[in-house]
Amino acid sequence: MDAELKKLLSTTDQASPTRACFLLRVRPECLTEYVQVHQHVWDDMRQALSDAGWRNYSLFLDVATGTCVGYFEADDTSAAQEAMAATEVNTRWQAAMARYFVQPEGGTAQILPQYFHLP
């Protein structure tokens, strides 16, 4: 990313501490199973997300590319991500999900910067 764009994205007043969007890449041969698993997310995982402050959490999938787009809101998305990362259930969930993701990124999400918002 060029320096000008990086500076613009880091200084825009359109960014939000309460909304976050991220990308993951799912292995093409695992798409069906990956979606099926998400139809039955563990109750303790759902509770941990809520307890960490995640709300309006959604996942979207581009089947053609295996790109998964995630979106959630929180009072402070950085704090909510840190709180979730510190939970035991998240460690177990991430370990179970790692096999579905394209390597080398694995299950590491690419956080997307927000540069425009129309309330």
MOPAC internal coordinates of N, CA, C and O (Angstrom, degrees):
PM7 1SCF
backbone

  N    0.0000 0     0.00 0     0.00 0    0    0    0
  C    1.4479 1     0.00 0     0.00 0    1    0    0
  C    1.5237 1   107.15 1     0.00 0    2    1    0
  O    1.2310 1   120.61 1   -45.68 1    3    2    1
  N    1.3311 1   116.44 1   134.32 1    3    2    1
  C    1.4522 1   117.87 1  -179.22 1    5    3    2
  C    1.5324 1   110.25 1   -72.93 1    6    5    3
  O    1.2310 1   120.88 1   -21.73 1    7    6    5
  N    1.3181 1   115.92 1   158.27 1    7    6    5
  C    1.4651 1   122.47 1  -173.79 1    9    7    6
  C    1.5302 1   112.34 1   -61.52 1   10    9    7
  O    1.2310 1   120.26 1   140.62 1   11   10    9
  N    1.3258 1   117.10 1   -39.38 1   11   10    9
  C    1.4593 1   120.07 1  -178.66 1   13   11   10
  C    1.5322 1   111.33 1   -64.02 1   14   13   11
  O    1.2310 1   120.65 1   135.14 1   15   14   13
  N    1.3330 1   116.37 1   -44.86 1   15   14   13
  C    1.4569 1   120.62 1   179.26 1   17   15   14
  C    1.5309 1   110.71 1   -65.50 1   18   17   15
  O    1.2310 1   120.29 1   137.19 1   19   18   17
  N    1.3164 1   117.06 1   -42.81 1   19   18   17
  C    1.4564 1   120.80 1   178.95 1   21   19   18
  C    1.5272 1   111.08 1   -59.82 1   22   21   19
  O    1.2310 1   120.55 1   137.26 1   23   22   21
  N    1.3293 1   116.55 1   -42.74 1   23   22   21
  C    1.4688 1   120.88 1   179.03 1   25   23   22
  C    1.5287 1   109.88 1   -65.20 1   26   25   23
  O    1.2310 1   120.27 1   134.96 1   27   26   25
  N    1.3191 1   117.08 1   -45.04 1   27   26   25
  C    1.4623 1   121.54 1  -179.84 1   29   27   26
  C    1.5296 1   111.26 1   -59.51 1   30   29   27
  O    1.2310 1   120.31 1   134.23 1   31   30   29
  N    1.3363 1   117.02 1   -45.77 1   31   30   29
  C    1.4571 1   120.96 1  -179.73 1   33   31   30
  C    1.5250 1   112.25 1   -66.45 1   34   33   31
  O    1.2310 1   120.30 1   148.72 1   35   34   33
  N    1.3183 1   117.02 1   -31.28 1   35   34   33
  C    1.4717 1   119.82 1  -178.59 1   37   35   34
  C    1.5241 1   113.08 1   -84.24 1   38   37   35
  O    1.2310 1   120.19 1   166.86 1   39   38   37
  N    1.3385 1   117.24 1   -13.14 1   39   38   37
  C    1.4674 1   119.48 1  -176.94 1   41   39   38
  C    1.5266 1   113.97 1  -116.43 1   42   41   39
  O    1.2310 1   120.00 1   176.93 1   43   42   41
  N    1.3233 1   117.61 1    -3.07 1   43   42   41
  C    1.4621 1   119.39 1  -177.56 1   45   43   42
  C    1.5280 1   111.67 1   -61.94 1   46   45   43
  O    1.2310 1   120.54 1   -38.18 1   47   46   45
  N    1.3081 1   116.57 1   141.82 1   47   46   45
  C    1.4584 1   120.42 1   176.47 1   49   47   46
  C    1.5325 1   110.98 1   -83.09 1   50   49   47
  O    1.2310 1   120.32 1  -177.24 1   51   50   49
  N    1.3131 1   116.99 1     2.76 1   51   50   49
  C    1.4673 1   122.14 1   177.79 1   53   51   50
  C    1.5339 1   111.69 1   -88.78 1   54   53   51
  O    1.2310 1   119.95 1   170.99 1   55   54   53
  N    1.3426 1   117.70 1    -9.01 1   55   54   53
  C    1.4624 1   120.86 1   178.96 1   57   55   54
  C    1.5241 1   109.44 1   -68.25 1   58   57   55
  O    1.2310 1   120.85 1   -20.26 1   59   58   57
  N    1.3141 1   115.99 1   159.74 1   59   58   57
  C    1.4551 1   119.93 1  -176.99 1   61   59   58
  C    1.5230 1   111.16 1  -136.75 1   62   61   59
  O    1.2310 1   120.09 1   -48.19 1   63   62   61
  N    1.3264 1   117.43 1   131.81 1   63   62   61
  C    1.4682 1   119.81 1   173.37 1   65   63   62
  C    1.5324 1   111.96 1   -81.64 1   66   65   63
  O    1.2310 1   120.34 1   175.99 1   67   66   65
  N    1.3457 1   116.96 1    -4.01 1   67   66   65
  C    1.4645 1   119.66 1  -175.23 1   69   67   66
  C    1.5283 1   114.29 1  -109.76 1   70   69   67
  O    1.2310 1   119.75 1   176.15 1   71   70   69
  N    1.3280 1   118.09 1    -3.85 1   71   70   69
  C    1.4617 1   122.62 1   177.80 1   73   71   70
  C    1.5205 1   108.72 1  -130.04 1   74   73   71
  O    1.2310 1   121.11 1   -39.15 1   75   74   73
  N    1.3420 1   115.49 1   140.85 1   75   74   73
  C    1.4628 1   119.79 1   178.33 1   77   75   74
  C    1.5190 1   109.48 1  -138.96 1   78   77   75
  O    1.2310 1   121.40 1   -35.26 1   79   78   77
  N    1.3120 1   114.93 1   144.74 1   79   78   77
  C    1.4592 1   122.41 1   177.84 1   81   79   78
  C    1.5245 1   107.81 1  -133.50 1   82   81   79
  O    1.2310 1   120.81 1   -39.53 1   83   82   81
  N    1.3239 1   116.06 1   140.47 1   83   82   81
  C    1.4590 1   119.41 1  -179.12 1   85   83   82
  C    1.5241 1   110.52 1  -144.83 1   86   85   83
  O    1.2310 1   121.47 1   -18.03 1   87   86   85
  N    1.3395 1   114.80 1   161.97 1   87   86   85
  C    1.4615 1   122.28 1   178.87 1   89   87   86
  C    1.5160 1   110.35 1  -120.17 1   90   89   87
  O    1.2310 1   121.19 1   -35.51 1   91   90   89
  N    1.3177 1   115.33 1   144.49 1   91   90   89
  C    1.4566 1   123.78 1   170.47 1   93   91   90
  C    1.5229 1   106.82 1  -135.44 1   94   93   91
  O    1.2310 1   119.92 1   -24.37 1   95   94   93
  N    1.3276 1   117.75 1   155.63 1   95   94   93
  C    1.4671 1   120.93 1   175.80 1   97   95   94
  C    1.5189 1   109.05 1  -115.56 1   98   97   95
  O    1.2310 1   120.90 1   -59.31 1   99   98   97
  N    1.3266 1   115.89 1   120.69 1   99   98   97
  C    1.4527 1   122.28 1  -179.37 1  101   99   98
  C    1.5298 1   108.91 1   -94.11 1  102  101   99
  O    1.2310 1   121.10 1   -41.56 1  103  102  101
  N    1.3257 1   115.50 1   138.44 1  103  102  101
  C    1.4736 1   120.52 1   178.49 1  105  103  102
  C    1.5312 1   108.88 1   -61.84 1  106  105  103
  O    1.2310 1   119.59 1   -50.17 1  107  106  105
  N    1.3264 1   118.38 1   129.83 1  107  106  105
  C    1.4712 1   121.21 1  -175.59 1  109  107  106
  C    1.5280 1   113.78 1   -53.34 1  110  109  107
  O    1.2310 1   120.21 1   140.37 1  111  110  109
  N    1.3111 1   117.21 1   -39.63 1  111  110  109
  C    1.4637 1   120.36 1  -177.98 1  113  111  110
  C    1.5310 1   112.96 1   -73.76 1  114  113  111
  O    1.2310 1   120.25 1   172.69 1  115  114  113
  N    1.3178 1   117.13 1    -7.31 1  115  114  113
  C    1.4683 1   121.81 1  -178.41 1  117  115  114
  C    1.5184 1   113.87 1  -110.30 1  118  117  115
  O    1.2310 1   119.74 1  -177.79 1  119  118  117
  N    1.3300 1   118.09 1     2.21 1  119  118  117
  C    1.4658 1   120.76 1  -173.02 1  121  119  118
  C    1.5273 1   113.47 1   -56.95 1  122  121  119
  O    1.2310 1   120.05 1   132.41 1  123  122  121
  N    1.3083 1   117.51 1   -47.59 1  123  122  121
  C    1.4634 1   120.55 1  -177.51 1  125  123  122
  C    1.5223 1   110.81 1   -62.24 1  126  125  123
  O    1.2310 1   120.53 1   131.50 1  127  126  125
  N    1.3202 1   116.59 1   -48.50 1  127  126  125
  C    1.4667 1   120.15 1  -179.32 1  129  127  126
  C    1.5280 1   110.73 1   -64.25 1  130  129  127
  O    1.2310 1   120.17 1   140.42 1  131  130  129
  N    1.3163 1   117.29 1   -39.58 1  131  130  129
  C    1.4643 1   121.44 1   179.12 1  133  131  130
  C    1.5272 1   111.27 1   -59.62 1  134  133  131
  O    1.2310 1   120.51 1   135.27 1  135  134  133
  N    1.3268 1   116.63 1   -44.73 1  135  134  133
  C    1.4641 1   120.51 1   178.26 1  137  135  134
  C    1.5312 1   109.86 1   -67.06 1  138  137  135
  O    1.2310 1   119.96 1   139.18 1  139  138  137
  N    1.3178 1   117.68 1   -40.82 1  139  138  137
  C    1.4662 1   120.72 1   178.63 1  141  139  138
  C    1.5272 1   111.54 1   -60.09 1  142  141  139
  O    1.2310 1   120.14 1   136.61 1  143  142  141
  N    1.3245 1   117.34 1   -43.39 1  143  142  141
  C    1.4688 1   121.42 1   179.35 1  145  143  142
  C    1.5239 1   110.39 1   -58.62 1  146  145  143
  O    1.2310 1   120.71 1   142.76 1  147  146  145
  N    1.3249 1   116.25 1   -37.24 1  147  146  145
  C    1.4652 1   119.89 1  -178.07 1  149  147  146
  C    1.5324 1   113.19 1   -76.31 1  150  149  147
  O    1.2310 1   120.38 1   173.89 1  151  150  149
  N    1.3168 1   116.88 1    -6.11 1  151  150  149
  C    1.4592 1   119.49 1   173.09 1  153  151  150
  C    1.5257 1   110.86 1   -80.53 1  154  153  151
  O    1.2310 1   120.94 1   169.41 1  155  154  153
  N    1.3467 1   115.81 1   -10.59 1  155  154  153
  C    1.4646 1   121.52 1  -176.68 1  157  155  154
  C    1.5314 1   110.85 1  -138.14 1  158  157  155
  O    1.2310 1   120.36 1  -130.59 1  159  158  157
  N    1.3217 1   116.92 1    49.41 1  159  158  157
  C    1.4690 1   120.94 1   178.41 1  161  159  158
  C    1.5272 1   108.18 1   -60.16 1  162  161  159
  O    1.2310 1   121.21 1   -44.78 1  163  162  161
  N    1.3224 1   115.30 1   135.22 1  163  162  161
  C    1.4659 1   121.13 1  -177.55 1  165  163  162
  C    1.5210 1   110.67 1   -53.79 1  166  165  163
  O    1.2310 1   120.88 1   -38.79 1  167  166  165
  N    1.3204 1   115.92 1   141.21 1  167  166  165
  C    1.4638 1   121.01 1   178.03 1  169  167  166
  C    1.5257 1   111.54 1   -58.85 1  170  169  167
  O    1.2310 1   120.24 1   139.27 1  171  170  169
  N    1.3569 1   117.15 1   -40.73 1  171  170  169
  C    1.4660 1   118.71 1  -179.03 1  173  171  170
  C    1.5287 1   111.70 1   -69.98 1  174  173  171
  O    1.2310 1   119.96 1   154.06 1  175  174  173
  N    1.3203 1   117.67 1   -25.94 1  175  174  173
  C    1.4667 1   120.59 1   174.84 1  177  175  174
  C    1.5284 1   109.89 1   -71.37 1  178  177  175
  O    1.2310 1   120.68 1   134.62 1  179  178  177
  N    1.3277 1   116.31 1   -45.38 1  179  178  177
  C    1.4649 1   120.56 1   177.12 1  181  179  178
  C    1.5261 1   110.77 1   -58.42 1  182  181  179
  O    1.2310 1   120.72 1   136.48 1  183  182  181
  N    1.3338 1   116.23 1   -43.52 1  183  182  181
  C    1.4603 1   120.53 1  -179.52 1  185  183  182
  C    1.5253 1   111.15 1   -65.37 1  186  185  183
  O    1.2310 1   120.36 1   138.98 1  187  186  185
  N    1.3248 1   116.92 1   -41.02 1  187  186  185
  C    1.4650 1   120.71 1   179.36 1  189  187  186
  C    1.5280 1   110.99 1   -63.11 1  190  189  187
  O    1.2310 1   120.23 1   138.88 1  191  190  189
  N    1.3131 1   117.17 1   -41.12 1  191  190  189
  C    1.4665 1   120.51 1   177.09 1  193  191  190
  C    1.5262 1   110.57 1   -60.53 1  194  193  191
  O    1.2310 1   120.77 1   133.52 1  195  194  193
  N    1.3122 1   116.13 1   -46.48 1  195  194  193
  C    1.4700 1   120.15 1   178.55 1  197  195  194
  C    1.5251 1   111.23 1   -63.17 1  198  197  195
  O    1.2310 1   120.75 1   134.78 1  199  198  197
  N    1.3314 1   116.18 1   -45.22 1  199  198  197
  C    1.4691 1   120.48 1  -179.97 1  201  199  198
  C    1.5292 1   111.92 1   -62.02 1  202  201  199
  O    1.2310 1   120.25 1   147.71 1  203  202  201
  N    1.3358 1   117.13 1   -32.29 1  203  202  201
  C    1.4700 1   121.89 1   179.94 1  205  203  202
  C    1.5311 1   111.93 1   -79.66 1  206  205  203
  O    1.2310 1   120.57 1   173.79 1  207  206  205
  N    1.3399 1   116.52 1    -6.21 1  207  206  205
  C    1.4558 1   120.06 1   175.99 1  209  207  206
  C    1.5133 1   115.33 1   100.74 1  210  209  207
  O    1.2310 1   119.64 1  -175.99 1  211  210  209
  N    1.3429 1   118.30 1     4.01 1  211  210  209
  C    1.4587 1   121.04 1   178.30 1  213  211  210
  C    1.5295 1   108.75 1   -73.15 1  214  213  211
  O    1.2310 1   120.68 1   -44.40 1  215  214  213
  N    1.3290 1   116.30 1   135.60 1  215  214  213
  C    1.4650 1   121.43 1   173.99 1  217  215  214
  C    1.5324 1   108.69 1  -147.23 1  218  217  215
  O    1.2310 1   121.32 1   -17.28 1  219  218  217
  N    1.3213 1   115.09 1   162.72 1  219  218  217
  C    1.4720 1   120.96 1  -176.80 1  221  219  218
  C    1.5271 1   110.77 1    49.94 1  222  221  219
  O    1.2310 1   120.92 1  -139.41 1  223  222  221
  N    1.3248 1   115.84 1    40.59 1  223  222  221
  C    1.4663 1   122.10 1  -178.52 1  225  223  222
  C    1.5188 1   108.82 1   -82.40 1  226  225  223
  O    1.2310 1   120.61 1   -55.12 1  227  226  225
  N    1.3191 1   116.44 1   124.88 1  227  226  225
  C    1.4556 1   122.44 1  -179.99 1  229  227  226
  C    1.5166 1   110.28 1  -134.80 1  230  229  227
  O    1.2310 1   121.10 1   -30.96 1  231  230  229
  N    1.3226 1   115.50 1   149.04 1  231  230  229
  C    1.4580 1   122.52 1   172.40 1  233  231  230
  C    1.5244 1   108.02 1  -122.23 1  234  233  231
  O    1.2310 1   121.00 1   -41.52 1  235  234  233
  N    1.3302 1   115.68 1   138.48 1  235  234  233
  C    1.4559 1   122.57 1   179.14 1  237  235  234
  C    1.5207 1   107.05 1  -127.43 1  238  237  235
  O    1.2310 1   120.15 1   -32.73 1  239  238  237
  N    1.3224 1   117.33 1   147.27 1  239  238  237
  C    1.4602 1   120.81 1  -175.61 1  241  239  238
  C    1.5179 1   111.31 1  -128.93 1  242  241  239
  O    1.2310 1   121.00 1   -52.21 1  243  242  241
  N    1.3264 1   115.69 1   127.79 1  243  242  241
  C    1.4646 1   121.55 1   169.05 1  245  243  242
  C    1.5286 1   106.02 1   -91.93 1  246  245  243
  O    1.2310 1   120.79 1   -78.83 1  247  246  245
  N    1.3117 1   116.09 1   101.17 1  247  246  245
  C    1.4582 1   121.69 1  -174.48 1  249  247  246
  C    1.5318 1   111.55 1   -60.59 1  250  249  247
  O    1.2310 1   119.91 1   145.08 1  251  250  249
  N    1.3125 1   117.77 1   -34.92 1  251  250  249
  C    1.4685 1   121.31 1  -177.48 1  253  251  250
  C    1.5228 1   112.40 1   -63.96 1  254  253  251
  O    1.2310 1   119.97 1   146.82 1  255  254  253
  N    1.3279 1   117.67 1   -33.18 1  255  254  253
  C    1.4664 1   120.57 1  -176.16 1  257  255  254
  C    1.5259 1   113.73 1  -113.94 1  258  257  255
  O    1.2310 1   120.09 1   167.86 1  259  258  257
  N    1.3231 1   117.44 1   -12.14 1  259  258  257
  C    1.4630 1   120.54 1  -175.74 1  261  259  258
  C    1.5159 1   113.07 1    76.41 1  262  261  259
  O    1.2310 1   120.69 1  -167.69 1  263  262  261
  N    1.3305 1   116.29 1    12.31 1  263  262  261
  C    1.4559 1   120.00 1   179.49 1  265  263  262
  C    1.5271 1   109.41 1   -80.01 1  266  265  263
  O    1.2310 1   121.42 1   -54.84 1  267  266  265
  N    1.3137 1   114.88 1   125.16 1  267  266  265
  C    1.4551 1   122.28 1   177.50 1  269  267  266
  C    1.5223 1   107.20 1  -105.56 1  270  269  267
  O    1.2310 1   120.88 1   -53.14 1  271  270  269
  N    1.3201 1   115.93 1   126.86 1  271  270  269
  C    1.4626 1   122.60 1   177.39 1  273  271  270
  C    1.5177 1   107.42 1  -107.40 1  274  273  271
  O    1.2310 1   120.83 1   -55.41 1  275  274  273
  N    1.3133 1   116.02 1   124.59 1  275  274  273
  C    1.4541 1   120.99 1   177.32 1  277  275  274
  C    1.5150 1   110.29 1  -111.70 1  278  277  275
  O    1.2310 1   121.00 1   -34.00 1  279  278  277
  N    1.3168 1   115.69 1   146.00 1  279  278  277
  C    1.4567 1   121.62 1   179.50 1  281  279  278
  C    1.5193 1   107.81 1  -142.14 1  282  281  279
  O    1.2310 1   120.71 1   -42.77 1  283  282  281
  N    1.3426 1   116.24 1   137.23 1  283  282  281
  C    1.4533 1   119.38 1   171.98 1  285  283  282
  C    1.5132 1   110.09 1  -152.13 1  286  285  283
  O    1.2310 1   121.70 1   -15.87 1  287  286  285
  N    1.3255 1   114.35 1   164.13 1  287  286  285
  C    1.4495 1   121.60 1   177.12 1  289  287  286
  C    1.5165 1   108.54 1  -122.68 1  290  289  287
  O    1.2310 1   120.82 1   -27.67 1  291  290  289
  N    1.3184 1   116.03 1   152.33 1  291  290  289
  C    1.4663 1   123.34 1   176.61 1  293  291  290
  C    1.5188 1   107.18 1  -160.96 1  294  293  291
  O    1.2310 1   120.47 1   -17.41 1  295  294  293
  N    1.3129 1   116.70 1   162.59 1  295  294  293
  C    1.4620 1   119.04 1   175.61 1  297  295  294
  C    1.5226 1   110.46 1   -59.75 1  298  297  295
  O    1.2310 1   120.61 1   144.40 1  299  298  297
  N    1.3331 1   116.45 1   -35.60 1  299  298  297
  C    1.4681 1   124.09 1   177.24 1  301  299  298
  C    1.5200 1   106.26 1  -145.72 1  302  301  299
  O    1.2310 1   120.05 1   -77.64 1  303  302  301
  N    1.3286 1   117.50 1   102.36 1  303  302  301
  C    1.4668 1   120.23 1  -173.93 1  305  303  302
  C    1.5240 1   112.73 1   -63.98 1  306  305  303
  O    1.2310 1   120.11 1   145.37 1  307  306  305
  N    1.3247 1   117.40 1   -34.63 1  307  306  305
  C    1.4721 1   119.26 1   178.13 1  309  307  306
  C    1.5223 1   110.33 1   -64.22 1  310  309  307
  O    1.2310 1   120.29 1   133.78 1  311  310  309
  N    1.3268 1   117.04 1   -46.22 1  311  310  309
  C    1.4680 1   121.17 1   179.02 1  313  311  310
  C    1.5287 1   110.61 1   -64.16 1  314  313  311
  O    1.2310 1   120.03 1   141.66 1  315  314  313
  N    1.3235 1   117.55 1   -38.34 1  315  314  313
  C    1.4670 1   121.46 1   179.70 1  317  315  314
  C    1.5287 1   110.71 1   -65.35 1  318  317  315
  O    1.2310 1   120.22 1   140.33 1  319  318  317
  N    1.3360 1   117.18 1   -39.67 1  319  318  317
  C    1.4653 1   120.79 1   177.69 1  321  319  318
  C    1.5244 1   110.60 1   -66.08 1  322  321  319
  O    1.2310 1   120.35 1   137.75 1  323  322  321
  N    1.3253 1   116.94 1   -42.25 1  323  322  321
  C    1.4601 1   120.92 1   178.72 1  325  323  322
  C    1.5263 1   111.09 1   -64.38 1  326  325  323
  O    1.2310 1   120.29 1   137.40 1  327  326  325
  N    1.3217 1   117.04 1   -42.60 1  327  326  325
  C    1.4645 1   120.83 1   179.04 1  329  327  326
  C    1.5248 1   110.56 1   -61.83 1  330  329  327
  O    1.2310 1   120.67 1   138.47 1  331  330  329
  N    1.3145 1   116.33 1   -41.53 1  331  330  329
  C    1.4644 1   120.20 1   179.85 1  333  331  330
  C    1.5247 1   110.76 1   -67.10 1  334  333  331
  O    1.2310 1   120.15 1   138.42 1  335  334  333
  N    1.3132 1   117.32 1   -41.58 1  335  334  333
  C    1.4650 1   121.45 1  -179.31 1  337  335  334
  C    1.5260 1   111.93 1   -61.52 1  338  337  335
  O    1.2310 1   120.34 1   154.60 1  339  338  337
  N    1.3173 1   116.96 1   -25.40 1  339  338  337
  C    1.4680 1   121.59 1  -177.35 1  341  339  338
  C    1.5322 1   113.26 1   -84.44 1  342  341  339
  O    1.2310 1   120.01 1   176.54 1  343  342  341
  N    1.3398 1   117.59 1    -3.46 1  343  342  341
  C    1.4644 1   119.29 1  -176.76 1  345  343  342
  C    1.5263 1   111.78 1   -89.21 1  346  345  343
  O    1.2310 1   121.46 1   -32.25 1  347  346  345
  N    1.3146 1   114.80 1   147.75 1  347  346  345
  C    1.4659 1   121.26 1   178.15 1  349  347  346
  C    1.5262 1   110.93 1   -67.00 1  350  349  347
  O    1.2310 1   120.20 1   140.98 1  351  350  349
  N    1.3396 1   117.22 1   -39.02 1  351  350  349
  C    1.4602 1   120.07 1  -178.51 1  353  351  350
  C    1.5279 1   110.81 1   -65.55 1  354  353  351
  O    1.2310 1   119.98 1   144.91 1  355  354  353
  N    1.3230 1   117.63 1   -35.09 1  355  354  353
  C    1.4577 1   120.06 1   177.00 1  357  355  354
  C    1.5285 1   110.71 1   -65.83 1  358  357  355
  O    1.2310 1   120.20 1   141.36 1  359  358  357
  N    1.3110 1   117.23 1   -38.64 1  359  358  357
  C    1.4689 1   120.53 1   177.28 1  361  359  358
  C    1.5236 1   109.74 1   -60.41 1  362  361  359
  O    1.2310 1   120.37 1   134.98 1  363  362  361
  N    1.3360 1   116.90 1   -45.02 1  363  362  361
  C    1.4693 1   120.57 1   178.03 1  365  363  362
  C    1.5213 1   112.00 1   -64.81 1  366  365  363
  O    1.2310 1   120.61 1   136.94 1  367  366  365
  N    1.3454 1   116.44 1   -43.06 1  367  366  365
  C    1.4682 1   120.55 1  -179.17 1  369  367  366
  C    1.5255 1   110.51 1   -63.16 1  370  369  367
  O    1.2310 1   120.40 1   133.21 1  371  370  369
  N    1.3204 1   116.85 1   -46.79 1  371  370  369
  C    1.4664 1   120.25 1  -179.21 1  373  371  370
  C    1.5249 1   111.28 1   -61.73 1  374  373  371
  O    1.2310 1   120.10 1   141.56 1  375  374  373
  N    1.3293 1   117.42 1   -38.44 1  375  374  373
  C    1.4620 1   120.97 1   177.35 1  377  375  374
  C    1.5229 1   110.69 1   -64.18 1  378  377  375
  O    1.2310 1   120.32 1   138.79 1  379  378  377
  N    1.3299 1   117.00 1   -41.21 1  379  378  377
  C    1.4651 1   121.14 1   179.43 1  381  379  378
  C    1.5283 1   111.74 1   -68.87 1  382  381  379
  O    1.2310 1   120.03 1   147.70 1  383  382  381
  N    1.3182 1   117.55 1   -32.30 1  383  382  381
  C    1.4620 1   121.84 1  -176.67 1  385  383  382
  C    1.5287 1   113.81 1   -85.70 1  386  385  383
  O    1.2310 1   119.74 1   159.31 1  387  386  385
  N    1.3087 1   118.11 1   -20.69 1  387  386  385
  C    1.4719 1   121.89 1  -172.73 1  389  387  386
  C    1.5260 1   112.75 1   -53.73 1  390  389  387
  O    1.2310 1   119.92 1   144.88 1  391  390  389
  N    1.3145 1   117.76 1   -35.12 1  391  390  389
  C    1.4688 1   120.57 1  -176.92 1  393  391  390
  C    1.5298 1   113.42 1   -66.81 1  394  393  391
  O    1.2310 1   120.20 1   163.17 1  395  394  393
  N    1.3315 1   117.22 1   -16.83 1  395  394  393
  C    1.4612 1   121.04 1  -178.17 1  397  395  394
  C    1.5275 1   113.23 1   -84.67 1  398  397  395
  O    1.2310 1   120.17 1   165.13 1  399  398  397
  N    1.3233 1   117.28 1   -14.87 1  399  398  397
  C    1.4557 1   119.98 1  -170.31 1  401  399  398
  C    1.5157 1   113.08 1   -98.79 1  402  401  399
  O    1.2310 1   121.31 1   -32.60 1  403  402  401
  N    1.3311 1   115.09 1   147.40 1  403  402  401
  C    1.4525 1   122.95 1   177.01 1  405  403  402
  C    1.5233 1   107.94 1   -65.30 1  406  405  403
  O    1.2310 1   120.40 1   -45.17 1  407  406  405
  N    1.3008 1   116.83 1   134.83 1  407  406  405
  C    1.4617 1   122.69 1   177.86 1  409  407  406
  C    1.5245 1   108.93 1   -91.10 1  410  409  407
  O    1.2310 1   117.35 1   -23.48 1  411  410  409
  N    1.3169 1   122.66 1   156.52 1  411  410  409
  C    1.4555 1   125.47 1    11.41 1  413  411  410
  C    1.5217 1   113.76 1   -86.67 1  414  413  411
  O    1.2310 1   119.36 1   172.67 1  415  414  413
  N    1.3311 1   118.82 1    -7.33 1  415  414  413
  C    1.4569 1   120.30 1  -176.62 1  417  415  414
  C    1.5216 1   112.23 1   -64.47 1  418  417  415
  O    1.2310 1   120.27 1   151.50 1  419  418  417
  N    1.3384 1   117.09 1   -28.50 1  419  418  417
  C    1.4548 1   119.77 1  -176.29 1  421  419  418
  C    1.5072 1   110.08 1    58.97 1  422  421  419
  O    1.2310 1   120.22 1    45.40 1  423  422  421
  N    1.3140 1   117.19 1  -134.60 1  423  422  421
  C    1.4545 1   121.23 1  -179.41 1  425  423  422
  C    1.5093 1   113.45 1   -93.69 1  426  425  423
  O    1.2310 1   120.12 1  -163.94 1  427  426  425
  N    1.3338 1   117.38 1    16.06 1  427  426  425
  C    1.4566 1   119.91 1   179.69 1  429  427  426
  C    1.5251 1   109.45 1   -77.41 1  430  429  427
  O    1.2310 1   121.03 1   -59.79 1  431  430  429
  N    1.3054 1   115.64 1   120.21 1  431  430  429
  C    1.4579 1   120.47 1  -177.07 1  433  431  430
  C    1.5217 1   111.16 1   -78.58 1  434  433  431
  O    1.2310 1   121.42 1   -37.80 1  435  434  433
  N    1.3103 1   114.90 1   142.20 1  435  434  433
  C    1.4689 1   121.65 1   172.01 1  437  435  434
  C    1.5252 1   106.11 1   -92.37 1  438  437  435
  O    1.2310 1   120.36 1   -69.77 1  439  438  437
  N    1.3256 1   116.92 1   110.23 1  439  438  437
  C    1.4597 1   121.71 1  -179.99 1  441  439  438
  C    1.5245 1   108.55 1   -76.36 1  442  441  439
  O    1.2310 1   120.50 1   -49.29 1  443  442  441
  N    1.3142 1   116.65 1   130.71 1  443  442  441
  C    1.4578 1   121.12 1  -179.15 1  445  443  442
  C    1.5329 1   110.33 1   -98.34 1  446  445  443
  O    1.2310 1   120.37 1   -46.12 1  447  446  445
  N    1.3299 1   116.89 1   133.88 1  447  446  445
  C    1.4746 1   118.92 1   177.73 1  449  447  446
  C    1.5205 1   110.60 1   -76.52 1  450  449  447
  O    1.2310 1   120.79 1   -40.99 1  451  450  449
  N    1.3009 1   116.09 1   139.01 1  451  450  449
  C    1.4661 1   121.27 1   175.02 1  453  451  450
  C    1.5173 1   108.46 1   -87.89 1  454  453  451
  O    1.2310 1   120.67 1   -48.07 1  455  454  453
  N    1.3263 1   116.32 1   131.93 1  455  454  453
  C    1.4628 1   120.03 1   179.74 1  457  455  454
  C    1.5222 1   112.92 1  -127.42 1  458  457  455
  O    1.2310 1   120.48 1   178.97 1  459  458  457
  N    1.3469 1   116.69 1    -1.03 1  459  458  457
  C    1.4542 1   120.55 1   175.87 1  461  459  458
  C    1.5169 1   108.09 1  -154.72 1  462  461  459
  O    1.2310 1   121.28 1   -37.12 1  463  462  461
  N    1.3495 1   115.16 1   142.88 1  463  462  461
  C    1.4607 1   121.18 1   176.18 1  465  463  462
  C    1.5198 1   109.30 1  -150.72 1  466  465  463
  O    1.2310 1   120.81 1   -49.79 1  467  466  465
  N    1.3259 1   116.05 1   130.21 1  467  466  465
  C    1.4622 1   122.27 1   175.21 1  469  467  466
  C    1.5203 1   106.37 1  -113.11 1  470  469  467
  O    1.2310 1   120.13 1   -76.12 1  471  470  469
  N    1.3352 1   117.35 1   103.88 1  471  470  469
  C    1.4707 1   119.42 1  -179.17 1  473  471  470
  C    1.5289 1   112.20 1   -70.26 1  474  473  471
  O    1.2310 1   120.10 1   180.00 1  475  474  473

